[in-house]
Amino acid sequence: MKGKNLRKDRLPKPVRLELLGVQELQAGEVTRTVRVRGQKAIIEEFARLTPIERGQVIERGMKATGV
């Protein structure tokens, strides 16, 4: 069967995540790609943030605006 040895040769998940430079999602978290429109400087600054920081910015902004 093709690929039957892939599972046993796979690195443990924590090792794979560390090699990719990412953190495992916490309970209730999701990751998603969305399009955003705004002033170029603001969007560029937003893009420089880490995924966790971007999530915090979105959450705080939505709370502040009552969304």
All heavy atoms as TSV, in Angstrom:
chain	resi	resn	atom	element	x	y	z
A	1	MET	N	N	0.851	-1.180	0.000
A	1	MET	CA	C	0.000	0.000	0.000
A	1	MET	C	C	0.897	1.243	0.000
A	1	MET	O	O	1.821	1.368	0.784
A	1	MET	CB	C	-0.904	0.007	1.231
A	1	MET	CG	C	-1.710	1.261	1.284
A	1	MET	SD	S	-3.017	1.506	2.515
A	1	MET	CE	C	-2.787	0.413	3.813
A	2	LYS	N	N	0.585	2.158	-0.868
A	2	LYS	CA	C	1.365	3.383	-1.015
A	2	LYS	C	C	1.220	4.263	0.229
A	2	LYS	O	O	0.118	4.507	0.699
A	2	LYS	CB	C	0.880	4.141	-2.246
A	2	LYS	CG	C	1.733	5.319	-2.608
A	2	LYS	CD	C	1.258	5.930	-3.913
A	2	LYS	CE	C	2.155	7.070	-4.309
A	2	LYS	NZ	N	1.768	7.638	-5.590
A	3	GLY	N	N	2.346	4.740	0.778
A	3	GLY	CA	C	2.336	5.645	1.917
A	3	GLY	C	C	2.149	4.971	3.269
A	3	GLY	O	O	1.956	5.645	4.274
A	4	LYS	N	N	2.228	3.652	3.331
A	4	LYS	CA	C	1.957	2.946	4.583
A	4	LYS	C	C	2.970	3.248	5.680
A	4	LYS	O	O	2.679	3.078	6.853
A	4	LYS	CB	C	1.879	1.441	4.346
A	4	LYS	CG	C	3.180	0.811	3.901
A	4	LYS	CD	C	3.015	-0.663	3.657
A	4	LYS	CE	C	4.339	-1.254	3.168
A	4	LYS	NZ	N	4.218	-2.665	2.898
A	5	ASN	N	N	4.167	3.715	5.335
A	5	ASN	CA	C	5.196	3.990	6.331
A	5	ASN	C	C	5.263	5.459	6.762
A	5	ASN	O	O	6.062	5.817	7.611
A	5	ASN	CB	C	6.576	3.565	5.809
A	5	ASN	CG	C	6.660	2.074	5.607
A	5	ASN	OD1	O	6.160	1.305	6.434
A	5	ASN	ND2	N	7.262	1.649	4.512
A	6	LEU	N	N	4.429	6.284	6.168
A	6	LEU	CA	C	4.491	7.710	6.477
A	6	LEU	C	C	4.203	7.988	7.948
A	6	LEU	O	O	4.847	8.810	8.576
A	6	LEU	CB	C	3.512	8.490	5.600
A	6	LEU	CG	C	3.889	8.577	4.123
A	6	LEU	CD1	C	2.810	9.329	3.361
A	6	LEU	CD2	C	5.233	9.237	3.946
A	7	ARG	N	N	3.204	7.336	8.517
A	7	ARG	CA	C	2.799	7.599	9.896
A	7	ARG	C	C	3.934	7.305	10.877
A	7	ARG	O	O	4.194	8.074	11.771
A	7	ARG	CB	C	1.562	6.772	10.228
A	7	ARG	CG	C	0.995	6.989	11.593
A	7	ARG	CD	C	0.550	8.400	11.882
A	7	ARG	NE	N	-0.734	8.706	11.332
A	7	ARG	CZ	C	-1.236	9.928	11.291
A	7	ARG	NH1	N	-0.578	10.936	11.772
A	7	ARG	NH2	N	-2.409	10.154	10.777
A	8	LYS	N	N	4.649	6.205	10.716
A	8	LYS	CA	C	5.691	5.837	11.679
A	8	LYS	C	C	6.934	6.729	11.557
A	8	LYS	O	O	7.680	6.884	12.503
A	8	LYS	CB	C	6.072	4.366	11.560
A	8	LYS	CG	C	6.893	4.009	10.355
A	8	LYS	CD	C	7.314	2.572	10.395
A	8	LYS	CE	C	8.251	2.278	9.242
A	8	LYS	NZ	N	8.740	0.939	9.250
A	9	ASP	N	N	7.156	7.308	10.383
A	9	ASP	CA	C	8.332	8.154	10.178
A	9	ASP	C	C	8.077	9.624	10.499
A	9	ASP	O	O	8.988	10.438	10.456
A	9	ASP	CB	C	8.824	8.036	8.731
A	9	ASP	CG	C	9.385	6.660	8.432
A	9	ASP	OD1	O	9.820	5.991	9.385
A	9	ASP	OD2	O	9.379	6.256	7.261
A	10	ARG	N	N	6.851	9.951	10.812
A	10	ARG	CA	C	6.474	11.347	11.066
A	10	ARG	C	C	7.000	11.815	12.424
A	10	ARG	O	O	6.923	11.103	13.410
A	10	ARG	CB	C	4.956	11.440	11.043
A	10	ARG	CG	C	4.434	12.816	11.109
A	10	ARG	CD	C	2.934	12.785	11.011
A	10	ARG	NE	N	2.540	13.900	10.175
A	10	ARG	CZ	C	1.326	14.161	9.821
A	10	ARG	NH1	N	0.354	13.385	10.186
A	10	ARG	NH2	N	1.057	15.199	9.076
A	11	LEU	N	N	7.527	13.032	12.456
A	11	LEU	CA	C	7.985	13.622	13.710
A	11	LEU	C	C	6.785	13.909	14.610
A	11	LEU	O	O	5.686	14.168	14.119
A	11	LEU	CB	C	8.728	14.932	13.441
A	11	LEU	CG	C	10.061	14.824	12.706
A	11	LEU	CD1	C	10.551	16.208	12.310
A	11	LEU	CD2	C	11.078	14.119	13.551
A	12	PRO	N	N	6.982	13.915	15.929
A	12	PRO	CA	C	5.878	14.260	16.834
A	12	PRO	C	C	5.383	15.681	16.549
A	12	PRO	O	O	6.145	16.564	16.140
A	12	PRO	CB	C	6.527	14.189	18.221
A	12	PRO	CG	C	7.735	13.342	18.047
A	12	PRO	CD	C	8.192	13.555	16.636
A	13	LYS	N	N	4.090	15.910	16.764
A	13	LYS	CA	C	3.471	17.189	16.443
A	13	LYS	C	C	4.180	18.377	17.078
A	13	LYS	O	O	4.431	19.377	16.399
A	13	LYS	CB	C	1.995	17.174	16.845
A	13	LYS	CG	C	1.239	18.392	16.377
A	13	LYS	CD	C	-0.232	18.242	16.641
A	13	LYS	CE	C	-1.007	19.400	16.055
A	13	LYS	NZ	N	-2.446	19.216	16.262
A	14	PRO	N	N	4.545	18.328	18.380
A	14	PRO	CA	C	5.248	19.487	18.960
A	14	PRO	C	C	6.558	19.814	18.232
A	14	PRO	O	O	6.902	20.977	18.065
A	14	PRO	CB	C	5.516	19.056	20.406
A	14	PRO	CG	C	4.487	18.014	20.702
A	14	PRO	CD	C	4.265	17.313	19.398
A	15	VAL	N	N	7.254	18.802	17.775
A	15	VAL	CA	C	8.514	19.017	17.051
A	15	VAL	C	C	8.233	19.655	15.694
A	15	VAL	O	O	8.912	20.603	15.286
A	15	VAL	CB	C	9.281	17.680	16.891
A	15	VAL	CG1	C	10.519	17.867	16.030
A	15	VAL	CG2	C	9.642	17.103	18.249
A	16	ARG	N	N	7.214	19.149	14.987
A	16	ARG	CA	C	6.866	19.728	13.684
A	16	ARG	C	C	6.471	21.191	13.817
A	16	ARG	O	O	6.896	22.044	13.023
A	16	ARG	CB	C	5.724	18.934	13.040
A	16	ARG	CG	C	6.093	17.522	12.664
A	16	ARG	CD	C	5.068	16.824	11.783
A	16	ARG	NE	N	3.688	17.082	12.061
A	16	ARG	CZ	C	2.898	16.340	12.832
A	16	ARG	NH1	N	3.383	15.271	13.440
A	16	ARG	NH2	N	1.627	16.645	12.993
A	17	LEU	N	N	5.655	21.504	14.828
A	17	LEU	CA	C	5.221	22.887	15.026
A	17	LEU	C	C	6.407	23.799	15.327
A	17	LEU	O	O	6.490	24.911	14.813
A	17	LEU	CB	C	4.196	22.959	16.163
A	17	LEU	CG	C	2.842	22.310	15.880
A	17	LEU	CD1	C	1.997	22.282	17.143
A	17	LEU	CD2	C	2.119	23.015	14.765
A	18	GLU	N	N	7.319	23.316	16.178
A	18	GLU	CA	C	8.492	24.126	16.521
A	18	GLU	C	C	9.361	24.376	15.293
A	18	GLU	O	O	9.857	25.487	15.090
A	18	GLU	CB	C	9.311	23.435	17.612
A	18	GLU	CG	C	10.458	24.285	18.117
A	18	GLU	CD	C	11.185	23.659	19.292
A	18	GLU	OE1	O	10.621	22.796	19.969
A	18	GLU	OE2	O	12.334	24.057	19.528
A	19	LEU	N	N	9.535	23.369	14.465
A	19	LEU	CA	C	10.326	23.529	13.244
A	19	LEU	C	C	9.694	24.551	12.293
A	19	LEU	O	O	10.392	25.252	11.577
A	19	LEU	CB	C	10.492	22.185	12.527
A	19	LEU	CG	C	11.417	21.181	13.212
A	19	LEU	CD1	C	11.320	19.821	12.530
A	19	LEU	CD2	C	12.851	21.684	13.213
A	20	LEU	N	N	8.370	24.622	12.300
A	20	LEU	CA	C	7.661	25.591	11.462
A	20	LEU	C	C	7.596	26.975	12.104
A	20	LEU	O	O	7.189	27.942	11.463
A	20	LEU	CB	C	6.236	25.099	11.177
A	20	LEU	CG	C	6.138	23.872	10.284
A	20	LEU	CD1	C	4.721	23.330	10.277
A	20	LEU	CD2	C	6.617	24.188	8.889
A	21	GLY	N	N	7.950	27.055	13.386
A	21	GLY	CA	C	7.919	28.338	14.083
A	21	GLY	C	C	6.514	28.785	14.433
A	21	GLY	O	O	6.240	29.976	14.480
A	22	VAL	N	N	5.616	27.823	14.664
A	22	VAL	CA	C	4.239	28.154	15.020
A	22	VAL	C	C	3.854	27.481	16.333
A	22	VAL	O	O	4.523	26.557	16.789
A	22	VAL	CB	C	3.238	27.748	13.907
A	22	VAL	CG1	C	3.506	28.516	12.630
A	22	VAL	CG2	C	3.283	26.261	13.641
A	23	GLN	N	N	2.767	27.962	16.920
A	23	GLN	CA	C	2.256	27.388	18.154
A	23	GLN	C	C	0.967	26.649	17.860
A	23	GLN	O	O	0.192	27.042	16.986
A	23	GLN	CB	C	1.976	28.484	19.186
A	23	GLN	CG	C	3.205	29.235	19.626
A	23	GLN	CD	C	2.850	30.383	20.564
A	23	GLN	OE1	O	1.700	30.767	20.677
A	23	GLN	NE2	N	3.852	30.913	21.218
A	24	GLU	N	N	0.708	25.590	18.630
A	24	GLU	CA	C	-0.527	24.826	18.474
A	24	GLU	C	C	-1.716	25.694	18.860
A	24	GLU	O	O	-1.646	26.486	19.801
A	24	GLU	CB	C	-0.477	23.581	19.354
A	24	GLU	CG	C	-1.634	22.649	19.126
A	24	GLU	CD	C	-1.435	21.307	19.811
A	24	GLU	OE1	O	-0.455	21.136	20.539
A	24	GLU	OE2	O	-2.280	20.435	19.597
A	25	LEU	N	N	-2.811	25.556	18.131
A	25	LEU	CA	C	-4.018	26.303	18.452
A	25	LEU	C	C	-4.562	25.847	19.801
A	25	LEU	O	O	-4.534	24.663	20.123
A	25	LEU	CB	C	-5.092	26.087	17.383
A	25	LEU	CG	C	-4.799	26.654	16.004
A	25	LEU	CD1	C	-5.879	26.231	15.026
A	25	LEU	CD2	C	-4.681	28.154	16.054
A	26	GLN	N	N	-5.040	26.796	20.577
A	26	GLN	CA	C	-5.653	26.492	21.858
A	26	GLN	C	C	-7.111	26.107	21.629
A	26	GLN	O	O	-7.666	26.332	20.561
A	26	GLN	CB	C	-5.564	27.719	22.787
A	26	GLN	CG	C	-4.134	28.170	23.067
A	26	GLN	CD	C	-3.309	27.100	23.758
A	26	GLN	OE1	O	-3.740	26.505	24.735
A	26	GLN	NE2	N	-2.123	26.848	23.233
A	27	ALA	N	N	-7.734	25.549	22.654
A	27	ALA	CA	C	-9.143	25.149	22.551
A	27	ALA	C	C	-9.986	26.359	22.149
A	27	ALA	O	O	-9.847	27.439	22.712
A	27	ALA	CB	C	-9.618	24.590	23.885
A	28	GLY	N	N	-10.830	26.183	21.160
A	28	GLY	CA	C	-11.714	27.251	20.705
A	28	GLY	C	C	-11.095	28.199	19.692
A	28	GLY	O	O	-11.786	29.041	19.126
A	29	GLU	N	N	-9.798	28.095	19.440
A	29	GLU	CA	C	-9.138	28.969	18.465
A	29	GLU	C	C	-9.247	28.380	17.064
A	29	GLU	O	O	-9.288	27.171	16.891
A	29	GLU	CB	C	-7.645	29.126	18.790
A	29	GLU	CG	C	-7.333	30.039	19.911
A	29	GLU	CD	C	-5.827	30.258	20.064
A	29	GLU	OE1	O	-5.042	29.313	19.876
A	29	GLU	OE2	O	-5.452	31.376	20.384
A	30	VAL	N	N	-9.287	29.256	16.083
A	30	VAL	CA	C	-9.243	28.856	14.675
A	30	VAL	C	C	-8.269	29.781	13.959
A	30	VAL	O	O	-7.933	30.857	14.454
A	30	VAL	CB	C	-10.631	28.945	13.986
A	30	VAL	CG1	C	-11.608	27.978	14.607
A	30	VAL	CG2	C	-11.167	30.347	13.995
A	31	THR	N	N	-7.830	29.366	12.818
A	31	THR	CA	C	-7.012	30.219	11.966
A	31	THR	C	C	-7.717	30.321	10.621
A	31	THR	O	O	-8.305	29.355	10.150
A	31	THR	CB	C	-5.577	29.670	11.818
A	31	THR	OG1	O	-4.801	30.578	11.048
A	31	THR	CG2	C	-5.547	28.311	11.181
A	32	ARG	N	N	-7.700	31.509	10.036
A	32	ARG	CA	C	-8.438	31.727	8.805
A	32	ARG	C	C	-7.766	32.848	8.016
A	32	ARG	O	O	-7.255	33.796	8.583
A	32	ARG	CB	C	-9.872	32.124	9.142
A	32	ARG	CG	C	-10.723	32.317	7.915
A	32	ARG	CD	C	-12.184	32.277	8.208
A	32	ARG	NE	N	-12.512	30.971	8.772
A	32	ARG	CZ	C	-13.567	30.763	9.535
A	32	ARG	NH1	N	-14.377	31.739	9.842
A	32	ARG	NH2	N	-13.829	29.565	9.996
A	33	THR	N	N	-7.841	32.741	6.709
A	33	THR	CA	C	-7.326	33.786	5.830
A	33	THR	C	C	-8.500	34.654	5.389
A	33	THR	O	O	-9.509	34.134	4.917
A	33	THR	CB	C	-6.636	33.166	4.605
A	33	THR	OG1	O	-5.580	32.328	5.050
A	33	THR	CG2	C	-6.091	34.237	3.684
A	34	VAL	N	N	-8.362	35.957	5.563
A	34	VAL	CA	C	-9.406	36.897	5.149
A	34	VAL	C	C	-8.758	38.062	4.419
A	34	VAL	O	O	-7.575	38.346	4.584
A	34	VAL	CB	C	-10.233	37.433	6.349
A	34	VAL	CG1	C	-10.987	36.322	7.027
A	34	VAL	CG2	C	-9.350	38.148	7.341
A	35	ARG	N	N	-9.549	38.759	3.615
A	35	ARG	CA	C	-9.066	39.962	2.927
A	35	ARG	C	C	-9.428	41.161	3.779
A	35	ARG	O	O	-10.511	41.224	4.353
A	35	ARG	CB	C	-9.700	40.062	1.545
A	35	ARG	CG	C	-9.257	38.931	0.626
A	35	ARG	CD	C	-9.891	39.043	-0.736
A	35	ARG	NE	N	-9.555	40.255	-1.436
A	35	ARG	CZ	C	-8.488	40.430	-2.212
A	35	ARG	NH1	N	-7.657	39.435	-2.380
A	35	ARG	NH2	N	-8.279	41.564	-2.825
A	36	VAL	N	N	-8.518	42.118	3.843
A	36	VAL	CA	C	-8.726	43.319	4.656
A	36	VAL	C	C	-8.416	44.538	3.801
A	36	VAL	O	O	-7.426	44.562	3.076
A	36	VAL	CB	C	-7.791	43.307	5.893
A	36	VAL	CG1	C	-7.980	44.540	6.729
A	36	VAL	CG2	C	-8.003	42.052	6.714
A	37	ARG	N	N	-9.282	45.553	3.902
A	37	ARG	CA	C	-9.039	46.810	3.199
A	37	ARG	C	C	-8.753	47.883	4.230
A	37	ARG	O	O	-9.363	47.926	5.292
A	37	ARG	CB	C	-10.264	47.221	2.390
A	37	ARG	CG	C	-10.477	46.354	1.171
A	37	ARG	CD	C	-11.692	46.771	0.412
A	37	ARG	NE	N	-11.566	48.157	-0.067
A	37	ARG	CZ	C	-12.361	48.679	-0.962
A	37	ARG	NH1	N	-13.334	47.964	-1.485
A	37	ARG	NH2	N	-12.201	49.924	-1.339
A	38	GLY	N	N	-7.834	48.764	3.898
A	38	GLY	CA	C	-7.507	49.866	4.784
A	38	GLY	C	C	-6.327	50.651	4.247
A	38	GLY	O	O	-5.816	50.371	3.156
A	39	GLN	N	N	-5.903	51.619	5.020
A	39	GLN	CA	C	-4.750	52.421	4.625
A	39	GLN	C	C	-3.506	51.530	4.567
A	39	GLN	O	O	-3.292	50.680	5.436
A	39	GLN	CB	C	-4.530	53.563	5.619
A	39	GLN	CG	C	-5.658	54.570	5.647
A	39	GLN	CD	C	-5.768	55.296	4.320
A	39	GLN	OE1	O	-4.777	55.740	3.754
A	39	GLN	NE2	N	-6.991	55.407	3.818
A	40	LYS	N	N	-2.702	51.742	3.541
A	40	LYS	CA	C	-1.537	50.898	3.298
A	40	LYS	C	C	-0.638	50.791	4.532
A	40	LYS	O	O	-0.234	49.689	4.908
A	40	LYS	CB	C	-0.743	51.436	2.109
A	40	LYS	CG	C	0.432	50.570	1.744
A	40	LYS	CD	C	1.159	51.101	0.511
A	40	LYS	CE	C	2.331	50.197	0.183
A	40	LYS	NZ	N	3.049	50.623	-0.997
A	41	ALA	N	N	-0.321	51.902	5.161
A	41	ALA	CA	C	0.588	51.880	6.312
A	41	ALA	C	C	0.016	51.054	7.463
A	41	ALA	O	O	0.749	50.315	8.134
A	41	ALA	CB	C	0.878	53.307	6.779
A	42	ILE	N	N	-1.287	51.160	7.696
A	42	ILE	CA	C	-1.928	50.408	8.776
A	42	ILE	C	C	-1.919	48.915	8.468
A	42	ILE	O	O	-1.594	48.093	9.331
A	42	ILE	CB	C	-3.383	50.894	8.993
A	42	ILE	CG1	C	-3.411	52.369	9.374
A	42	ILE	CG2	C	-4.105	50.039	10.019
A	42	ILE	CD1	C	-2.732	52.694	10.684
A	43	ILE	N	N	-2.259	48.547	7.240
A	43	ILE	CA	C	-2.287	47.137	6.854
A	43	ILE	C	C	-0.887	46.534	6.906
A	43	ILE	O	O	-0.707	45.402	7.353
A	43	ILE	CB	C	-2.912	46.963	5.447
A	43	ILE	CG1	C	-4.346	47.496	5.429
A	43	ILE	CG2	C	-2.849	45.516	4.992
A	43	ILE	CD1	C	-5.290	46.820	6.398
A	44	GLU	N	N	0.113	47.294	6.491
A	44	GLU	CA	C	1.490	46.792	6.554
A	44	GLU	C	C	1.932	46.575	8.000
A	44	GLU	O	O	2.589	45.584	8.313
A	44	GLU	CB	C	2.436	47.740	5.828
A	44	GLU	CG	C	2.276	47.671	4.308
A	44	GLU	CD	C	3.103	48.702	3.576
A	44	GLU	OE1	O	3.641	49.634	4.215
A	44	GLU	OE2	O	3.200	48.584	2.339
A	45	GLU	N	N	1.575	47.494	8.879
A	45	GLU	CA	C	1.904	47.341	10.297
A	45	GLU	C	C	1.180	46.126	10.883
A	45	GLU	O	O	1.759	45.340	11.626
A	45	GLU	CB	C	1.515	48.607	11.074
A	45	GLU	CG	C	1.911	48.594	12.525
A	45	GLU	CD	C	3.420	48.649	12.745
A	45	GLU	OE1	O	4.142	49.167	11.883
A	45	GLU	OE2	O	3.864	48.143	13.795
A	46	PHE	N	N	-0.083	45.963	10.535
A	46	PHE	CA	C	-0.877	44.821	10.991
A	46	PHE	C	C	-0.229	43.512	10.528
A	46	PHE	O	O	-0.132	42.544	11.289
A	46	PHE	CB	C	-2.301	44.949	10.443
A	46	PHE	CG	C	-3.236	43.863	10.889
A	46	PHE	CD1	C	-3.745	43.837	12.180
A	46	PHE	CD2	C	-3.626	42.874	10.006
A	46	PHE	CE1	C	-4.612	42.845	12.586
A	46	PHE	CE2	C	-4.498	41.878	10.401
A	46	PHE	CZ	C	-4.991	41.864	11.697
A	47	ALA	N	N	0.241	43.463	9.291
A	47	ALA	CA	C	0.854	42.256	8.729
A	47	ALA	C	C	2.160	41.893	9.440
A	47	ALA	O	O	2.542	40.721	9.467
A	47	ALA	CB	C	1.094	42.437	7.231
A	48	ARG	N	N	2.831	42.891	10.020
A	48	ARG	CA	C	4.084	42.626	10.728
A	48	ARG	C	C	3.859	41.992	12.100
A	48	ARG	O	O	4.784	41.451	12.691
A	48	ARG	CB	C	4.893	43.905	10.877
A	48	ARG	CG	C	5.609	44.324	9.605
A	48	ARG	CD	C	6.619	45.425	9.863
A	48	ARG	NE	N	6.009	46.730	9.998
A	48	ARG	CZ	C	5.723	47.536	8.987
A	48	ARG	NH1	N	5.988	47.168	7.761
A	48	ARG	NH2	N	5.168	48.707	9.201
A	49	LEU	N	N	2.643	42.045	12.604
A	49	LEU	CA	C	2.342	41.454	13.906
A	49	LEU	C	C	2.344	39.928	13.809
A	49	LEU	O	O	2.157	39.362	12.731
A	49	LEU	CB	C	0.967	41.920	14.393
A	49	LEU	CG	C	0.774	43.416	14.610
A	49	LEU	CD1	C	-0.679	43.711	14.927
A	49	LEU	CD2	C	1.688	43.928	15.707
A	50	THR	N	N	2.525	39.279	14.950
A	50	THR	CA	C	2.419	37.821	14.979
A	50	THR	C	C	0.942	37.448	14.863
A	50	THR	O	O	0.065	38.292	15.111
A	50	THR	CB	C	2.970	37.245	16.293
A	50	THR	OG1	O	2.105	37.647	17.375
A	50	THR	CG2	C	4.394	37.696	16.558
A	51	PRO	N	N	0.637	36.207	14.516
A	51	PRO	CA	C	-0.761	35.797	14.453
A	51	PRO	C	C	-1.508	36.019	15.778
A	51	PRO	O	O	-2.671	36.436	15.768
A	51	PRO	CB	C	-0.687	34.309	14.112
A	51	PRO	CG	C	0.591	34.179	13.344
A	51	PRO	CD	C	1.525	35.150	14.019
A	52	ILE	N	N	-0.856	35.787	16.889
A	52	ILE	CA	C	-1.495	36.005	18.200
A	52	ILE	C	C	-1.790	37.489	18.393
A	52	ILE	O	O	-2.887	37.867	18.819
A	52	ILE	CB	C	-0.613	35.455	19.337
A	52	ILE	CG1	C	-0.574	33.922	19.262
A	52	ILE	CG2	C	-1.126	35.917	20.700
A	52	ILE	CD1	C	0.401	33.270	20.230
A	53	GLU	N	N	-0.834	38.342	18.047
A	53	GLU	CA	C	-1.041	39.790	18.184
A	53	GLU	C	C	-2.160	40.278	17.259
A	53	GLU	O	O	-2.979	41.104	17.655
A	53	GLU	CB	C	0.253	40.551	17.881
A	53	GLU	CG	C	1.334	40.340	18.917
A	53	GLU	CD	C	2.695	40.879	18.489
A	53	GLU	OE1	O	2.986	40.894	17.271
A	53	GLU	OE2	O	3.453	41.278	19.382
A	54	ARG	N	N	-2.213	39.746	16.038
A	54	ARG	CA	C	-3.278	40.145	15.108
A	54	ARG	C	C	-4.643	39.760	15.672
A	54	ARG	O	O	-5.601	40.531	15.582
A	54	ARG	CB	C	-3.065	39.516	13.726
A	54	ARG	CG	C	-1.894	40.148	12.979
A	54	ARG	CD	C	-1.863	39.739	11.522
A	54	ARG	NE	N	-1.578	38.343	11.314
A	54	ARG	CZ	C	-0.366	37.837	11.029
A	54	ARG	NH1	N	0.664	38.637	10.924
A	54	ARG	NH2	N	-0.203	36.552	10.850
A	55	GLY	N	N	-4.736	38.578	16.266
A	55	GLY	CA	C	-5.988	38.158	16.880
A	55	GLY	C	C	-6.399	39.073	18.018
A	55	GLY	O	O	-7.580	39.422	18.162
A	56	GLN	N	N	-5.424	39.503	18.832
A	56	GLN	CA	C	-5.705	40.419	19.939
A	56	GLN	C	C	-6.184	41.766	19.423
A	56	GLN	O	O	-7.114	42.360	19.977
A	56	GLN	CB	C	-4.463	40.594	20.810
A	56	GLN	CG	C	-4.086	39.344	21.578
A	56	GLN	CD	C	-2.722	39.451	22.240
A	56	GLN	OE1	O	-1.906	40.312	21.914
A	56	GLN	NE2	N	-2.457	38.544	23.172
A	57	VAL	N	N	-5.567	42.253	18.352
A	57	VAL	CA	C	-5.972	43.531	17.757
A	57	VAL	C	C	-7.417	43.447	17.266
A	57	VAL	O	O	-8.227	44.344	17.524
A	57	VAL	CB	C	-5.023	43.932	16.597
A	57	VAL	CG1	C	-5.606	45.059	15.765
A	57	VAL	CG2	C	-3.658	44.307	17.140
A	58	ILE	N	N	-7.745	42.363	16.592
A	58	ILE	CA	C	-9.109	42.198	16.090
A	58	ILE	C	C	-10.098	42.122	17.241
A	58	ILE	O	O	-11.138	42.794	17.242
A	58	ILE	CB	C	-9.206	40.938	15.202
A	58	ILE	CG1	C	-8.419	41.171	13.908
A	58	ILE	CG2	C	-10.661	40.589	14.904
A	58	ILE	CD1	C	-8.229	39.921	13.085
A	59	GLU	N	N	-9.781	41.321	18.239
A	59	GLU	CA	C	-10.686	41.166	19.379
A	59	GLU	C	C	-10.903	42.488	20.111
A	59	GLU	O	O	-12.043	42.880	20.392
A	59	GLU	CB	C	-10.123	40.125	20.343
A	59	GLU	CG	C	-11.053	39.775	21.471
A	59	GLU	CD	C	-10.523	38.642	22.337
A	59	GLU	OE1	O	-9.637	37.885	21.887
A	59	GLU	OE2	O	-11.010	38.513	23.469
A	60	ARG	N	N	-9.827	43.204	20.386
A	60	ARG	CA	C	-9.945	44.492	21.090
A	60	ARG	C	C	-10.701	45.519	20.251
A	60	ARG	O	O	-11.525	46.279	20.769
A	60	ARG	CB	C	-8.563	45.016	21.453
A	60	ARG	CG	C	-7.886	44.219	22.539
A	60	ARG	CD	C	-6.486	44.712	22.796
A	60	ARG	NE	N	-5.807	43.834	23.736
A	60	ARG	CZ	C	-4.492	43.736	23.837
A	60	ARG	NH1	N	-3.708	44.450	23.051
A	60	ARG	NH2	N	-3.957	42.914	24.711
A	61	GLY	N	N	-10.421	45.551	18.956
A	61	GLY	CA	C	-11.095	46.498	18.073
A	61	GLY	C	C	-12.597	46.232	17.991
A	61	GLY	O	O	-13.404	47.151	17.998
A	62	MET	N	N	-12.958	44.955	17.936
A	62	MET	CA	C	-14.379	44.616	17.858
A	62	MET	C	C	-15.096	44.942	19.166
A	62	MET	O	O	-16.217	45.445	19.153
A	62	MET	CB	C	-14.540	43.133	17.492
A	62	MET	CG	C	-14.101	42.862	16.055
A	62	MET	SD	S	-14.351	41.158	15.553
A	62	MET	CE	C	-16.116	41.184	15.290
A	63	LYS	N	N	-14.418	44.719	20.282
A	63	LYS	CA	C	-15.025	45.076	21.578
A	63	LYS	C	C	-15.168	46.592	21.696
A	63	LYS	O	O	-16.191	47.090	22.154
A	63	LYS	CB	C	-14.177	44.524	22.719
A	63	LYS	CG	C	-14.326	43.032	22.919
A	63	LYS	CD	C	-13.470	42.536	24.068
A	63	LYS	CE	C	-13.611	41.027	24.236
A	63	LYS	NZ	N	-12.734	40.510	25.298
A	64	ALA	N	N	-14.141	47.319	21.270
A	64	ALA	CA	C	-14.144	48.775	21.389
A	64	ALA	C	C	-15.230	49.410	20.524
A	64	ALA	O	O	-15.793	50.442	20.889
A	64	ALA	CB	C	-12.775	49.347	21.022
A	65	THR	N	N	-15.512	48.797	19.385
A	65	THR	CA	C	-16.515	49.355	18.486
A	65	THR	C	C	-17.907	48.755	18.712
A	65	THR	O	O	-18.865	49.124	18.029
A	65	THR	CB	C	-16.116	49.158	17.003
A	65	THR	OG1	O	-15.970	47.751	16.747
A	65	THR	CG2	C	-14.833	49.893	16.671
A	66	GLY	N	N	-17.998	47.825	19.637
A	66	GLY	CA	C	-19.284	47.207	19.964
A	66	GLY	C	C	-19.775	46.195	18.959
A	66	GLY	O	O	-20.959	45.891	18.901
A	67	VAL	N	N	-18.876	45.666	18.176
A	67	VAL	CA	C	-19.254	44.648	17.173
A	67	VAL	C	C	-19.243	43.281	17.830
A	67	VAL	O	O	-18.400	42.933	18.581
A	67	VAL	CB	C	-18.281	44.664	15.969
A	67	VAL	CG1	C	-18.609	43.553	14.980
A	67	VAL	CG2	C	-18.333	46.004	15.283
